[in-house]
Amino acid sequence: MCRYKLFKGLMEFKSIKVFSMPLRPARCYTKFSGPPYTRKEYIPGVPPPKITKFELGDIRKDYDYEVILLVEEPGQIRHNALEAARIAASKRLSVKAGENNYYLKIKVYPHHVIRENKMLAFAGADRLQEGMRLSFGKPIGTAARVYPGQEIMIARVLKDHVEAAKEALKIAASKLPVPCRLVVKPLKEGLPPAG
């Protein structure tokens, strides 16, 4: 009788921690499986990243403001998403600000190798595949692992083109799989903070 009361009391005490778990906790979707897999000498045939240039525009100009694209949640950004964001931002900046009136830089590099264990999905496929026995998978691309507060992309512009840079990076953020926010920072002393 004494053991039963003790057990019942413990279960009531732990019931908040043990039994009140949400249906889909956020940590199920944000946990990474180990450190980034960057040892490409062990993986044959890793495709090169699709990003052709990491820096665009004129780096030598004396710019007034820097618009920064920051990550708000941890996640992985594939190389083709980074390339799509770069193309969208550079097109908008070259149209709105002019060809040589901005400097755009991607600050992350896709080191992490993404693998996929391809499975056959039609009827009778169970006799034609190995399942989980040889589950290392084939490399299908690379990704950059990002964490909250990390800079993905920066754009340096003159004070007349701050709104164009904000618009360009907002379009670039829509190409990325993680939520992002913009930060505008003056590069010279005495400049008012841009909204």
TIVO-2410 file (N, C-alpha, C; in nm, 3 decimals):
# residues 195
REC num residu      c1      c2      c3 atome chaine
REC   1      M   0.083  -0.120   0.000     N      A
REC   1      M   0.000   0.000   0.000    CA      A
REC   1      M   0.087   0.126   0.000     C      A
REC   2      C   0.193   0.121   0.080     N      A
REC   2      C   0.281   0.237   0.090    CA      A
REC   2      C   0.351   0.264  -0.044     C      A
REC   3      R   0.395   0.154  -0.113     N      A
REC   3      R   0.463   0.171  -0.241    CA      A
REC   3      R   0.367   0.228  -0.346     C      A
REC   4      Y   0.242   0.184  -0.343     N      A
REC   4      Y   0.144   0.232  -0.440    CA      A
REC   4      Y   0.121   0.382  -0.425     C      A
REC   5      K   0.108   0.429  -0.299     N      A
REC   5      K   0.088   0.572  -0.276    CA      A
REC   5      K   0.210   0.653  -0.322     C      A
REC   6      L   0.328   0.599  -0.294     N      A
REC   6      L   0.451   0.668  -0.334    CA      A
REC   6      L   0.457   0.677  -0.488     C      A
REC   7      F   0.428   0.566  -0.558     N      A
REC   7      F   0.430   0.565  -0.704    CA      A
REC   7      F   0.326   0.660  -0.761     C      A
REC   8      K   0.204   0.658  -0.703     N      A
REC   8      K   0.097   0.745  -0.749    CA      A
REC   8      K   0.135   0.892  -0.730     C      A
REC   9      G   0.196   0.923  -0.617     N      A
REC   9      G   0.240   1.059  -0.590    CA      A
REC   9      G   0.347   1.105  -0.688     C      A
REC  10      L   0.442   1.016  -0.720     N      A
REC  10      L   0.546   1.049  -0.818    CA      A
REC  10      L   0.486   1.074  -0.957     C      A
REC  11      M   0.389   0.992  -0.997     N      A
REC  11      M   0.329   1.008  -1.128    CA      A
REC  11      M   0.252   1.140  -1.137     C      A
REC  12      E   0.184   1.178  -1.028     N      A
REC  12      E   0.113   1.306  -1.029    CA      A
REC  12      E   0.213   1.422  -1.035     C      A
REC  13      F   0.327   1.405  -0.967     N      A
REC  13      F   0.429   1.509  -0.966    CA      A
REC  13      F   0.493   1.524  -1.105     C      A
REC  14      K   0.517   1.412  -1.174     N      A
REC  14      K   0.583   1.415  -1.304    CA      A
REC  14      K   0.486   1.429  -1.420     C      A
REC  15      S   0.357   1.431  -1.392     N      A
REC  15      S   0.260   1.429  -1.503    CA      A
REC  15      S   0.272   1.551  -1.593     C      A
REC  16      I   0.309   1.665  -1.537     N      A
REC  16      I   0.322   1.786  -1.619    CA      A
REC  16      I   0.438   1.771  -1.716     C      A
REC  17      K   0.550   1.716  -1.668     N      A
REC  17      K   0.669   1.706  -1.752    CA      A
REC  17      K   0.660   1.590  -1.851     C      A
REC  18      V   0.609   1.476  -1.805     N      A
REC  18      V   0.616   1.355  -1.886    CA      A
REC  18      V   0.502   1.346  -1.986     C      A
REC  19      F   0.379   1.372  -1.941     N      A
REC  19      F   0.264   1.338  -2.022    CA      A
REC  19      F   0.201   1.455  -2.097     C      A
REC  20      S   0.245   1.579  -2.075     N      A
REC  20      S   0.184   1.691  -2.145    CA      A
REC  20      S   0.278   1.740  -2.256     C      A
REC  21      M   0.293   1.658  -2.359     N      A
REC  21      M   0.381   1.693  -2.471    CA      A
REC  21      M   0.297   1.732  -2.591     C      A
REC  22      P   0.331   1.841  -2.660     N      A
REC  22      P   0.251   1.880  -2.775    CA      A
REC  22      P   0.259   1.776  -2.887     C      A
REC  23      L   0.166   1.784  -2.979     N      A
REC  23      L   0.161   1.685  -3.088    CA      A
REC  23      L   0.288   1.688  -3.172     C      A
REC  24      R   0.328   1.807  -3.216     N      A
REC  24      R   0.448   1.819  -3.298    CA      A
REC  24      R   0.539   1.925  -3.239     C      A
REC  25      P   0.630   1.890  -3.148     N      A
REC  25      P   0.717   1.992  -3.090    CA      A
REC  25      P   0.812   2.048  -3.195     C      A
REC  26      A   0.845   2.174  -3.178     N      A
REC  26      A   0.929   2.243  -3.277    CA      A
REC  26      A   1.066   2.181  -3.288     C      A
REC  27      R   1.116   2.121  -3.179     N      A
REC  27      R   1.251   2.068  -3.185    CA      A
REC  27      R   1.262   1.945  -3.276     C      A
REC  28      C   1.149   1.884  -3.310     N      A
REC  28      C   1.154   1.772  -3.405    CA      A
REC  28      C   1.202   1.819  -3.542     C      A
REC  29      Y   1.173   1.943  -3.576     N      A
REC  29      Y   1.203   1.992  -3.709    CA      A
REC  29      Y   1.331   2.075  -3.714     C      A
REC  30      T   1.389   2.107  -3.601     N      A
REC  30      T   1.507   2.193  -3.601    CA      A
REC  30      T   1.633   2.119  -3.562     C      A
REC  31      K   1.624   1.994  -3.520     N      A
REC  31      K   1.744   1.922  -3.475    CA      A
REC  31      K   1.824   1.875  -3.596     C      A
REC  32      F   1.954   1.898  -3.591     N      A
REC  32      F   2.041   1.851  -3.698    CA      A
REC  32      F   2.098   1.717  -3.656     C      A
REC  33      S   2.123   1.631  -3.753     N      A
REC  33      S   2.181   1.501  -3.721    CA      A
REC  33      S   2.333   1.512  -3.725     C      A
REC  34      G   2.390   1.555  -3.615     N      A
REC  34      G   2.534   1.562  -3.604    CA      A
REC  34      G   2.594   1.686  -3.666     C      A
REC  35      P   2.727   1.695  -3.663     N      A
REC  35      P   2.793   1.812  -3.722    CA      A
REC  35      P   2.783   1.809  -3.874     C      A
REC  36      P   2.810   1.921  -3.940     N      A
REC  36      P   2.803   1.923  -4.086    CA      A
REC  36      P   2.901   1.822  -4.146     C      A
REC  37      Y   2.854   1.751  -4.247     N      A
REC  37      Y   2.936   1.648  -4.312    CA      A
REC  37      Y   3.012   1.714  -4.426     C      A
REC  38      T   3.139   1.744  -4.402     N      A
REC  38      T   3.217   1.821  -4.500    CA      A
REC  38      T   3.334   1.741  -4.559     C      A
REC  39      R   3.352   1.615  -4.518     N      A
REC  39      R   3.467   1.538  -4.567    CA      A
REC  39      R   3.436   1.482  -4.705     C      A
REC  40      K   3.459   1.563  -4.807     N      A
REC  40      K   3.420   1.525  -4.943    CA      A
REC  40      K   3.510   1.416  -5.003     C      A
REC  41      E   3.627   1.392  -4.941     N      A
REC  41      E   3.714   1.289  -4.997    CA      A
REC  41      E   3.656   1.149  -4.978     C      A
REC  42      Y   3.563   1.134  -4.884     N      A
REC  42      Y   3.501   1.005  -4.861    CA      A
REC  42      Y   3.373   0.986  -4.943     C      A
REC  43      I   3.321   1.092  -5.002     N      A
REC  43      I   3.197   1.083  -5.077    CA      A
REC  43      I   3.228   1.108  -5.224     C      A
REC  44      P   3.216   1.007  -5.309     N      A
REC  44      P   3.244   1.032  -5.451    CA      A
REC  44      P   3.128   1.105  -5.519     C      A
REC  45      G   3.163   1.198  -5.604     N      A
REC  45      G   3.062   1.263  -5.687    CA      A
REC  45      G   2.977   1.366  -5.617     C      A
REC  46      V   3.036   1.448  -5.528     N      A
REC  46      V   2.960   1.556  -5.466    CA      A
REC  46      V   2.943   1.667  -5.569     C      A
REC  47      P   2.819   1.708  -5.599     N      A
REC  47      P   2.802   1.814  -5.699    CA      A
REC  47      P   2.856   1.947  -5.647     C      A
REC  48      P   2.920   2.026  -5.734     N      A
REC  48      P   2.971   2.156  -5.688    CA      A
REC  48      P   2.855   2.251  -5.660     C      A
REC  49      P   2.875   2.349  -5.571     N      A
REC  49      P   2.766   2.444  -5.543    CA      A
REC  49      P   2.730   2.526  -5.666     C      A
REC  50      K   2.603   2.559  -5.680     N      A
REC  50      K   2.555   2.632  -5.798    CA      A
REC  50      K   2.585   2.781  -5.790     C      A
REC  51      I   2.634   2.828  -5.677     N      A
REC  51      I   2.661   2.970  -5.662    CA      A
REC  51      I   2.783   3.007  -5.747     C      A
REC  52      T   2.763   3.095  -5.844     N      A
REC  52      T   2.873   3.129  -5.934    CA      A
REC  52      T   2.961   3.241  -5.879     C      A
REC  53      K   2.899   3.340  -5.813     N      A
REC  53      K   2.975   3.451  -5.755    CA      A
REC  53      K   2.924   3.477  -5.615     C      A
REC  54      F   3.015   3.505  -5.524     N      A
REC  54      F   2.977   3.539  -5.387    CA      A
REC  54      F   2.978   3.690  -5.365     C      A
REC  55      E   3.041   3.765  -5.454     N      A
REC  55      E   3.046   3.911  -5.444    CA      A
REC  55      E   3.008   3.972  -5.578     C      A
REC  56      L   2.920   4.072  -5.574     N      A
REC  56      L   2.874   4.141  -5.695    CA      A
REC  56      L   2.883   4.291  -5.675     C      A
REC  57      G   2.895   4.365  -5.783     N      A
REC  57      G   2.894   4.511  -5.775    CA      A
REC  57      G   3.034   4.568  -5.759     C      A
REC  58      D   3.037   4.692  -5.715     N      A
REC  58      D   3.162   4.767  -5.701    CA      A
REC  58      D   3.200   4.773  -5.554     C      A
REC  59      I   3.311   4.710  -5.518     N      A
REC  59      I   3.354   4.707  -5.378    CA      A
REC  59      I   3.431   4.833  -5.339     C      A
REC  60      R   3.483   4.908  -5.437     N      A
REC  60      R   3.572   5.020  -5.406    CA      A
REC  60      R   3.500   5.150  -5.373     C      A
REC  61      K   3.371   5.159  -5.397     N      A
REC  61      K   3.298   5.283  -5.371    CA      A
REC  61      K   3.283   5.309  -5.221     C      A
REC  62      D   3.263   5.434  -5.188     N      A
REC  62      D   3.243   5.474  -5.048    CA      A
REC  62      D   3.093   5.478  -5.020     C      A
REC  63      Y   3.040   5.367  -4.967     N      A
REC  63      Y   2.895   5.354  -4.947    CA      A
REC  63      Y   2.854   5.413  -4.813     C      A
REC  64      D   2.726   5.447  -4.803     N      A
REC  64      D   2.673   5.510  -4.682    CA      A
REC  64      D   2.606   5.411  -4.587     C      A
REC  65      Y   2.532   5.317  -4.643     N      A
REC  65      Y   2.453   5.224  -4.559    CA      A
REC  65      Y   2.480   5.079  -4.599     C      A
REC  66      E   2.460   4.992  -4.500     N      A
REC  66      E   2.471   4.848  -4.522    CA      A
REC  66      E   2.339   4.784  -4.477     C      A
REC  67      V   2.275   4.711  -4.567     N      A
REC  67      V   2.151   4.640  -4.536    CA      A
REC  67      V   2.187   4.492  -4.520     C      A
REC  68      I   2.153   4.435  -4.403     N      A
REC  68      I   2.195   4.299  -4.368    CA      A
REC  68      I   2.071   4.209  -4.361     C      A
REC  69      L   2.082   4.089  -4.416     N      A
REC  69      L   1.977   3.988  -4.407    CA      A
REC  69      L   2.018   3.887  -4.301     C      A
REC  70      L   1.942   3.884  -4.190     N      A
REC  70      L   1.974   3.797  -4.076    CA      A
REC  70      L   1.875   3.682  -4.067     C      A
REC  71      V   1.923   3.567  -4.017     N      A
REC  71      V   1.838   3.449  -3.998    CA      A
REC  71      V   1.773   3.458  -3.860     C      A
REC  72      E   1.647   3.413  -3.849     N      A
REC  72      E   1.577   3.414  -3.721    CA      A
REC  72      E   1.564   3.276  -3.659     C      A
REC  73      E   1.573   3.169  -3.737     N      A
REC  73      E   1.562   3.032  -3.686    CA      A
REC  73      E   1.674   2.947  -3.744     C      A
REC  74      P   1.713   2.840  -3.673     N      A
REC  74      P   1.816   2.752  -3.731    CA      A
REC  74      P   1.759   2.672  -3.848     C      A
REC  75      G   1.845   2.641  -3.942     N      A
REC  75      G   1.800   2.565  -4.058    CA      A
REC  75      G   1.911   2.541  -4.157     C      A
REC  76      Q   1.876   2.479  -4.269     N      A
REC  76      Q   1.969   2.453  -4.378    CA      A
REC  76      Q   1.920   2.523  -4.504     C      A
REC  77      I   2.011   2.588  -4.572     N      A
REC  77      I   1.978   2.656  -4.698    CA      A
REC  77      I   2.057   2.588  -4.808     C      A
REC  78      R   1.986   2.530  -4.903     N      A
REC  78      R   2.054   2.460  -5.012    CA      A
REC  78      R   2.119   2.559  -5.108     C      A
REC  79      H   2.219   2.508  -5.181     N      A
REC  79      H   2.298   2.595  -5.269    CA      A
REC  79      H   2.213   2.657  -5.380     C      A
REC  80      N   2.112   2.584  -5.429     N      A
REC  80      N   2.030   2.643  -5.535    CA      A
REC  80      N   1.938   2.753  -5.481     C      A
REC  81      A   1.898   2.745  -5.353     N      A
REC  81      A   1.820   2.853  -5.293    CA      A
REC  81      A   1.906   2.978  -5.274     C      A
REC  82      L   2.032   2.958  -5.234     N      A
REC  82      L   2.123   3.073  -5.219    CA      A
REC  82      L   2.147   3.140  -5.355     C      A
REC  83      E   2.162   3.059  -5.459     N      A
REC  83      E   2.185   3.115  -5.593    CA      A
REC  83      E   2.061   3.191  -5.642     C      A
REC  84      A   1.942   3.136  -5.615     N      A
REC  84      A   1.819   3.204  -5.655    CA      A
REC  84      A   1.805   3.337  -5.582     C      A
REC  85      A   1.839   3.340  -5.453     N      A
REC  85      A   1.832   3.464  -5.375    CA      A
REC  85      A   1.932   3.566  -5.427     C      A
REC  86      R   2.051   3.520  -5.463     N      A
REC  86      R   2.154   3.612  -5.515    CA      A
REC  86      R   2.111   3.673  -5.647     C      A
REC  87      I   2.058   3.591  -5.737     N      A
REC  87      I   2.015   3.641  -5.867    CA      A
REC  87      I   1.902   3.742  -5.853     C      A
REC  88      A   1.803   3.710  -5.767     N      A
REC  88      A   1.688   3.800  -5.749    CA      A
REC  88      A   1.732   3.934  -5.690     C      A
REC  89      A   1.820   3.930  -5.588     N      A
REC  89      A   1.866   4.054  -5.525    CA      A
REC  89      A   1.950   4.138  -5.621     C      A
REC  90      S   2.040   4.073  -5.695     N      A
REC  90      S   2.127   4.150  -5.785    CA      A
REC  90      S   2.048   4.211  -5.902     C      A
REC  91      K   1.948   4.139  -5.952     N      A
REC  91      K   1.866   4.196  -6.059    CA      A
REC  91      K   1.791   4.320  -6.011     C      A
REC  92      R   1.730   4.310  -5.893     N      A
REC  92      R   1.653   4.424  -5.842    CA      A
REC  92      R   1.744   4.542  -5.814     C      A
REC  93      L   1.863   4.517  -5.757     N      A
REC  93      L   1.955   4.626  -5.727    CA      A
REC  93      L   2.010   4.690  -5.853     C      A
REC  94      S   2.041   4.611  -5.955     N      A
REC  94      S   2.096   4.670  -6.077    CA      A
REC  94      S   1.991   4.753  -6.151     C      A
REC  95      V   1.862   4.714  -6.139     N      A
REC  95      V   1.756   4.793  -6.204    CA      A
REC  95      V   1.728   4.921  -6.126     C      A
REC  96      K   1.715   4.910  -5.993     N      A
REC  96      K   1.674   5.025  -5.912    CA      A
REC  96      K   1.790   5.120  -5.880     C      A
REC  97      A   1.909   5.065  -5.848     N      A
REC  97      A   2.020   5.149  -5.804    CA      A
REC  97      A   2.120   5.177  -5.916     C      A
REC  98      G   2.126   5.094  -6.016     N      A
REC  98      G   2.227   5.111  -6.121    CA      A
REC  98      G   2.331   5.002  -6.113     C      A
REC  99      E   2.398   4.978  -6.223     N      A
REC  99      E   2.488   4.863  -6.234    CA      A
REC  99      E   2.604   4.867  -6.135     C      A
REC 100      N   2.665   4.983  -6.115     N      A
REC 100      N   2.783   4.992  -6.028    CA      A
REC 100      N   2.759   5.076  -5.903     C      A
REC 101      N   2.635   5.086  -5.859     N      A
REC 101      N   2.604   5.168  -5.741    CA      A
REC 101      N   2.570   5.083  -5.618     C      A
REC 102      Y   2.615   4.959  -5.616     N      A
REC 102      Y   2.588   4.873  -5.500    CA      A
REC 102      Y   2.699   4.769  -5.489     C      A
REC 103      Y   2.703   4.706  -5.370     N      A
REC 103      Y   2.793   4.594  -5.346    CA      A
REC 103      Y   2.712   4.488  -5.273     C      A
REC 104      L   2.704   4.367  -5.328     N      A
REC 104      L   2.626   4.258  -5.271    CA      A
REC 104      L   2.718   4.141  -5.241     C      A
REC 105      K   2.705   4.084  -5.122     N      A
REC 105      K   2.793   3.973  -5.083    CA      A
REC 105      K   2.712   3.865  -5.012     C      A
REC 106      I   2.736   3.739  -5.048     N      A
REC 106      I   2.679   3.624  -4.976    CA      A
REC 106      I   2.779   3.583  -4.870     C      A
REC 107      K   2.736   3.575  -4.745     N      A
REC 107      K   2.828   3.553  -4.633    CA      A
REC 107      K   2.835   3.408  -4.587     C      A
REC 108      V   2.753   3.319  -4.642     N      A
REC 108      V   2.757   3.177  -4.601    CA      A
REC 108      V   2.804   3.093  -4.719     C      A
REC 109      Y   2.862   2.978  -4.687     N      A
REC 109      Y   2.908   2.885  -4.791    CA      A
REC 109      Y   2.844   2.749  -4.767     C      A
REC 110      P   2.791   2.685  -4.871     N      A
REC 110      P   2.726   2.554  -4.852    CA      A
REC 110      P   2.828   2.441  -4.839     C      A
REC 111      H   2.870   2.411  -4.715     N      A
REC 111      H   2.968   2.305  -4.689    CA      A
REC 111      H   2.901   2.169  -4.671     C      A
REC 112      H   2.784   2.168  -4.612     N      A
REC 112      H   2.721   2.042  -4.570    CA      A
REC 112      H   2.670   1.963  -4.691     C      A
REC 113      V   2.712   1.837  -4.701     N      A
REC 113      V   2.672   1.751  -4.813    CA      A
REC 113      V   2.537   1.687  -4.780     C      A
REC 114      I   2.440   1.704  -4.869     N      A
REC 114      I   2.307   1.645  -4.851    CA      A
REC 114      I   2.303   1.514  -4.926     C      A
REC 115      R   2.258   1.409  -4.856     N      A
REC 115      R   2.249   1.277  -4.918    CA      A
REC 115      R   2.104   1.233  -4.924     C      A
REC 116      E   2.074   1.146  -5.020     N      A
REC 116      E   1.939   1.092  -5.032    CA      A
REC 116      E   1.947   0.943  -5.063     C      A
REC 117      N   1.875   0.863  -4.985     N      A
REC 117      N   1.865   0.720  -5.012    CA      A
REC 117      N   1.743   0.699  -5.099     C      A
REC 118      K   1.764   0.688  -5.229     N      A
REC 118      K   1.651   0.683  -5.322    CA      A
REC 118      K   1.581   0.548  -5.311     C      A
REC 119      M   1.450   0.553  -5.296     N      A
REC 119      M   1.369   0.433  -5.283    CA      A
REC 119      M   1.273   0.426  -5.401     C      A
REC 120      L   1.250   0.304  -5.449     N      A
REC 120      L   1.155   0.285  -5.557    CA      A
REC 120      L   1.014   0.289  -5.498     C      A
REC 121      A   0.922   0.354  -5.567     N      A
REC 121      A   0.792   0.382  -5.506    CA      A
REC 121      A   0.675   0.317  -5.579     C      A
REC 122      F   0.701   0.217  -5.663     N      A
REC 122      F   0.587   0.155  -5.731    CA      A
REC 122      F   0.563   0.015  -5.674     C      A
REC 123      A   0.455  -0.049  -5.717     N      A
REC 123      A   0.418  -0.180  -5.664    CA      A
REC 123      A   0.523  -0.285  -5.701     C      A
REC 124      G   0.556  -0.370  -5.604     N      A
REC 124      G   0.657  -0.473  -5.626    CA      A
REC 124      G   0.799  -0.426  -5.607     C      A
REC 125      A   0.816  -0.301  -5.560     N      A
REC 125      A   0.951  -0.246  -5.545    CA      A
REC 125      A   1.023  -0.303  -5.424     C      A
REC 126      D   0.953  -0.372  -5.335     N      A
REC 126      D   1.017  -0.422  -5.213    CA      A
REC 126      D   1.121  -0.529  -5.244     C      A
REC 127      R   1.114  -0.595  -5.359     N      A
REC 127      R   1.212  -0.699  -5.392    CA      A
REC 127      R   1.330  -0.642  -5.471     C      A
REC 128      L   1.326  -0.513  -5.504     N      A
REC 128      L   1.429  -0.456  -5.590    CA      A
REC 128      L   1.518  -0.355  -5.519     C      A
REC 129      Q   1.500  -0.338  -5.388     N      A
REC 129      Q   1.582  -0.238  -5.320    CA      A
REC 129      Q   1.633  -0.293  -5.188     C      A
REC 130      E   1.732  -0.226  -5.134     N      A
REC 130      E   1.799  -0.273  -5.013    CA      A
REC 130      E   1.740  -0.214  -4.886     C      A
REC 131      G   1.653  -0.114  -4.897     N      A
REC 131      G   1.592  -0.056  -4.777    CA      A
REC 131      G   1.693   0.017  -4.691     C      A
REC 132      M   1.694  -0.013  -4.561     N      A
REC 132      M   1.783   0.057  -4.468    CA      A
REC 132      M   1.919  -0.010  -4.455     C      A
REC 133      R   1.944  -0.118  -4.528     N      A
REC 133      R   2.071  -0.187  -4.512    CA      A
REC 133      R   2.188  -0.104  -4.564     C      A
REC 134      L   2.170  -0.040  -4.678     N      A
REC 134      L   2.275   0.044  -4.736    CA      A
REC 134      L   2.222   0.187  -4.745     C      A
REC 135      S   2.199   0.248  -4.629     N      A
REC 135      S   2.122   0.372  -4.625    CA      A
REC 135      S   2.207   0.499  -4.625     C      A
REC 136      F   2.335   0.491  -4.660     N      A
REC 136      F   2.418   0.611  -4.658    CA      A
REC 136      F   2.367   0.713  -4.759     C      A
REC 137      G   2.319   0.670  -4.872     N      A
REC 137      G   2.260   0.760  -4.970    CA      A
REC 137      G   2.362   0.820  -5.064     C      A
REC 138      K   2.311   0.872  -5.174     N      A
REC 138      K   2.396   0.938  -5.273    CA      A
REC 138      K   2.388   1.089  -5.255     C      A
REC 139      P   2.500   1.159  -5.272     N      A
REC 139      P   2.497   1.305  -5.257    CA      A
REC 139      P   2.412   1.369  -5.367     C      A
REC 140      I   2.321   1.457  -5.325     N      A
REC 140      I   2.236   1.525  -5.422    CA      A
REC 140      I   2.260   1.675  -5.424     C      A
REC 141      G   2.343   1.725  -5.333     N      A
REC 141      G   2.371   1.868  -5.331    CA      A
REC 141      G   2.441   1.907  -5.203     C      A
REC 142      T   2.459   2.037  -5.185     N      A
REC 142      T   2.521   2.089  -5.063    CA      A
REC 142      T   2.430   2.195  -5.002     C      A
REC 143      A   2.452   2.221  -4.873     N      A
REC 143      A   2.370   2.319  -4.802    CA      A
REC 143      A   2.454   2.394  -4.701     C      A
REC 144      A   2.410   2.513  -4.667     N      A
REC 144      A   2.474   2.594  -4.563    CA      A
REC 144      A   2.388   2.584  -4.438     C      A
REC 145      R   2.449   2.551  -4.327     N      A
REC 145      R   2.376   2.547  -4.200    CA      A
REC 145      R   2.382   2.685  -4.136     C      A
REC 146      V   2.266   2.737  -4.100     N      A
REC 146      V   2.259   2.872  -4.046    CA      A
REC 146      V   2.192   2.868  -3.910     C      A
REC 147      Y   2.224   2.968  -3.827     N      A
REC 147      Y   2.175   2.975  -3.690    CA      A
REC 147      Y   2.119   3.115  -3.665     C      A
REC 148      P   2.032   3.131  -3.564     N      A
REC 148      P   1.970   3.263  -3.540    CA      A
REC 148      P   2.073   3.373  -3.521     C      A
REC 149      G   2.049   3.486  -3.589     N      A
REC 149      G   2.140   3.600  -3.579    CA      A
REC 149      G   2.253   3.599  -3.679     C      A
REC 150      Q   2.266   3.493  -3.758     N      A
REC 150      Q   2.376   3.484  -3.855    CA      A
REC 150      Q   2.342   3.564  -3.981     C      A
REC 151      E   2.442   3.630  -4.036     N      A
REC 151      E   2.424   3.708  -4.158    CA      A
REC 151      E   2.431   3.616  -4.279     C      A
REC 152      I   2.332   3.628  -4.366     N      A
REC 152      I   2.333   3.549  -4.490    CA      A
REC 152      I   2.385   3.633  -4.605     C      A
REC 153      M   2.336   3.756  -4.615     N      A
REC 153      M   2.366   3.840  -4.730    CA      A
REC 153      M   2.374   3.985  -4.683     C      A
REC 154      I   2.465   4.061  -4.742     N      A
REC 154      I   2.471   4.205  -4.713    CA      A
REC 154      I   2.470   4.282  -4.845     C      A
REC 155      A   2.414   4.402  -4.839     N      A
REC 155      A   2.414   4.492  -4.955    CA      A
REC 155      A   2.457   4.629  -4.906     C      A
REC 156      R   2.561   4.684  -4.968     N      A
REC 156      R   2.607   4.819  -4.935    CA      A
REC 156      R   2.563   4.913  -5.046     C      A
REC 157      V   2.501   5.024  -5.006     N      A
REC 157      V   2.447   5.119  -5.104    CA      A
REC 157      V   2.469   5.262  -5.057     C      A
REC 158      L   2.446   5.357  -5.150     N      A
REC 158      L   2.445   5.499  -5.116    CA      A
REC 158      L   2.312   5.532  -5.049     C      A
REC 159      K   2.304   5.650  -4.986     N      A
REC 159      K   2.184   5.681  -4.907    CA      A
REC 159      K   2.059   5.696  -4.994     C      A
REC 160      D   2.074   5.722  -5.123     N      A
REC 160      D   1.957   5.734  -5.211    CA      A
REC 160      D   1.894   5.599  -5.243     C      A
REC 161      H   1.971   5.490  -5.226     N      A
REC 161      H   1.926   5.359  -5.270    CA      A
REC 161      H   1.898   5.262  -5.155     C      A
REC 162      V   1.876   5.313  -5.034     N      A
REC 162      V   1.851   5.225  -4.919    CA      A
REC 162      V   1.722   5.147  -4.938     C      A
REC 163      E   1.617   5.215  -4.984     N      A
REC 163      E   1.488   5.147  -5.003    CA      A
REC 163      E   1.498   5.039  -5.111     C      A
REC 164      A   1.577   5.064  -5.215     N      A
REC 164      A   1.597   4.963  -5.319    CA      A
REC 164      A   1.668   4.840  -5.264     C      A
REC 165      A   1.767   4.863  -5.177     N      A
REC 165      A   1.840   4.750  -5.116    CA      A
REC 165      A   1.750   4.670  -5.023     C      A
REC 166      K   1.665   4.741  -4.946     N      A
REC 166      K   1.571   4.670  -4.858    CA      A
REC 166      K   1.473   4.586  -4.939     C      A
REC 167      E   1.426   4.642  -5.048     N      A
REC 167      E   1.333   4.570  -5.135    CA      A
REC 167      E   1.401   4.448  -5.197     C      A
REC 168      A   1.526   4.465  -5.241     N      A
REC 168      A   1.600   4.355  -5.304    CA      A
REC 168      A   1.625   4.241  -5.205     C      A
REC 169      L   1.663   4.274  -5.082     N      A
REC 169      L   1.689   4.168  -4.984    CA      A
REC 169      L   1.560   4.104  -4.934     C      A
REC 170      K   1.450   4.179  -4.937     N      A
REC 170      K   1.321   4.119  -4.901    CA      A
REC 170      K   1.280   4.015  -5.006     C      A
REC 171      I   1.306   4.046  -5.133     N      A
REC 171      I   1.278   3.949  -5.240    CA      A
REC 171      I   1.370   3.828  -5.226     C      A
REC 172      A   1.497   3.852  -5.191     N      A
REC 172      A   1.591   3.741  -5.171    CA      A
REC 172      A   1.548   3.653  -5.054     C      A
REC 173      A   1.495   3.714  -4.948     N      A
REC 173      A   1.451   3.636  -4.832    CA      A
REC 173      A   1.335   3.545  -4.866     C      A
REC 174      S   1.253   3.585  -4.964     N      A
REC 174      S   1.140   3.500  -5.003    CA      A
REC 174      S   1.187   3.373  -5.076     C      A
REC 175      K   1.311   3.370  -5.122     N      A
REC 175      K   1.365   3.251  -5.189    CA      A
REC 175      K   1.426   3.153  -5.090     C      A
REC 176      L   1.439   3.192  -4.964     N      A
REC 176      L   1.508   3.110  -4.865    CA      A
REC 176      L   1.408   3.034  -4.777     C      A
REC 177      P   1.446   2.916  -4.727     N      A
REC 177      P   1.353   2.834  -4.649    CA      A
REC 177      P   1.344   2.870  -4.501     C      A
REC 178      V   1.419   2.969  -4.455     N      A
REC 178      V   1.416   3.008  -4.314    CA      A
REC 178      V   1.365   3.151  -4.302     C      A
REC 179      P   1.295   3.184  -4.193     N      A
REC 179      P   1.251   3.323  -4.176    CA      A
REC 179      P   1.369   3.416  -4.151     C      A
REC 180      C   1.363   3.533  -4.214     N      A
REC 180      C   1.474   3.629  -4.206    CA      A
REC 180      C   1.421   3.767  -4.171     C      A
REC 181      R   1.511   3.855  -4.127     N      A
REC 181      R   1.476   3.995  -4.103    CA      A
REC 181      R   1.588   4.083  -4.155     C      A
REC 182      L   1.552   4.210  -4.177     N      A
REC 182      L   1.648   4.306  -4.232    CA      A
REC 182      L   1.698   4.400  -4.123     C      A
REC 183      V   1.824   4.436  -4.130     N      A
REC 183      V   1.884   4.534  -4.041    CA      A
REC 183      V   1.959   4.635  -4.128     C      A
REC 184      V   1.932   4.764  -4.107     N      A
REC 184      V   2.000   4.870  -4.183    CA      A
REC 184      V   2.099   4.937  -4.089     C      A
REC 185      K   2.225   4.944  -4.133     N      A
REC 185      K   2.332   4.997  -4.048    CA      A
REC 185      K   2.407   5.106  -4.123     C      A
REC 186      P   2.421   5.226  -4.065     N      A
REC 186      P   2.503   5.330  -4.131    CA      A
REC 186      P   2.651   5.294  -4.124     C      A
REC 187      L   2.724   5.321  -4.233     N      A
REC 187      L   2.865   5.290  -4.239    CA      A
REC 187      L   2.954   5.410  -4.203     C      A
REC 188      K   2.895   5.528  -4.198     N      A
REC 188      K   2.972   5.649  -4.165    CA      A
REC 188      K   2.913   5.713  -4.040     C      A
REC 189      E   2.996   5.782  -3.967     N      A
REC 189      E   2.949   5.853  -3.848    CA      A
REC 189      E   2.871   5.978  -3.889     C      A
REC 190      G   2.767   6.007  -3.813     N      A
REC 190      G   2.688   6.125  -3.841    CA      A
REC 190      G   2.568   6.101  -3.930     C      A
REC 191      L   2.557   5.982  -3.989     N      A
REC 191      L   2.443   5.950  -4.072    CA      A
REC 191      L   2.324   5.907  -3.986     C      A
REC 192      P   2.204   5.952  -4.019     N      A
REC 192      P   2.089   5.909  -3.938    CA      A
REC 192      P   2.059   5.760  -3.965     C      A
REC 193      P   2.006   5.689  -3.864     N      A
REC 193      P   1.970   5.550  -3.887    CA      A
REC 193      P   1.852   5.540  -3.983     C      A
REC 194      A   1.867   5.460  -4.088     N      A
REC 194      A   1.759   5.445  -4.186    CA      A
REC 194      A   1.656   5.347  -4.132     C      A
REC 195      G   1.528   5.376  -4.154     N      A
REC 195      G   1.419   5.294  -4.101    CA      A
REC 195      G   1.396   5.174  -4.172     C      A
***
